[in-house]
Amino acid sequence: MKLSIGFASLMLLAQIFASTATADYLEVSRSATIRAEPVSGSQILERVGAGTDLQLLDEGEQTKGYYHVLTVSQGLPGWIYRTFVRRYYGEIPIPVDDAEFTDPMVDKTCRLTTEQRQYALRHLSVGKPQAVYERVREGYVVGQDARLKIPLWVQYQLTRDDLYGTVAREEEADFRPDASIPYGYRAEPRDYEGSGFDQGHMTPAADMTRSNRVMSESFLLSNMAPQVGVNFNRHIWSYLESSVRGWVEQRGTLTIITGPVFEVISDGCTYRVIGDDHVAVPTHFFKIIVDANDPLNVEALAFLMPNEPIVDRDIGDFLTSIDELENLTGLDFLTALPTQVQQEVESEVAGQIW
């Protein structure tokens, strides 16, 4: 009897190790339970919180919507339902400095293991190709495309107190290249000269009145994209920006995300460029406004406007969904929100502006 039990235990261990050798792993996205069987009413083996990493069994195959995993505390086989987890490639990352996981500039979809870091050191020994320059300013964060020479996105939080700054635009209105981005991979003032396009702020100067430094940062060309001036940048787009400030006054704190869109026509995408540096001229611009003051009731507005003269139209005519903007831009927004909240907020088209 003892021999048969020992043999059975060895077989179980062999099965576990064999199934985890090449399996991916799961990260719990919200509080969940690991059960003894792939059935909702079966015995609870362990409760796990958001952010917990779980080792997959059975090469990640599902049974009735459940993944076969190992419990964290005792390493026992159990089952967790698929909607409570995200699946990632490779082995569970080895924990390192907590700052790496709380730093919002770290790509949380690519947490390298020690082994993968060694691969990176080998393959990138001469340097990593740089496509997007992400820069953190006091007033906003921006990701600029090295080929397009414009920001793919800018994002900033605006509070009611921020609206009461006293710095005038004229004090720091110095349109200038972003010296932190290498020459040849950024826009220069000469690119806009004679182009017929405005140097359109993605983070508006009127939102950056709280200090000279913040106002000055808004005039870096890494915060600009070519915009049609009359009847767009100086009119309906400006009205949208002022409306955002009005909503901040009403709601207290909002997060704003703005960027370009390039329309695809007949399975192709062509766009105009200006200047010697070939600064791309977007066909459209998007703006997302997020009210996350109540975590249980996150609200958002999403706008998509063509970069062309617009007359006799209201900003509400250009409401869309964040999902649609993600499809058009390839960007993934609101990634820090719980998955279910993110899906609900991003799928909705607001019935009206606030």
Secondary structure, DSSP 4 states (H G I P E B T S, - for coil): -HHHHHHHHHHHHHHHHHHHSS--EEEE-S-EEEESSSSTTSPEEEEE-TT-EEEB-GGG-EETTEEEEE-TTT--EEEEEGGGEEEESSSPPPP--THHHH-TTS-TT----HHHHHHHHHHTTT-----EEEEE-SS-EEEEETTT-SEEEEEEEEETGGGG----GGGS---B--TTS-TTSS--HHHHTTSSEEEEESS-GGG-TT-HHHHHHTTBGGGEEEEEIIIIITTHHHHHHHHHHHHHHHHSEEEEEEEEE---BTTB---EEETTTTEEE-SEEEEEEEE-SSTTS-EEEEEEEESS---S--GGGGEE-HHHHHHHH-----TTS-HHHHHHHHHPPPSS--
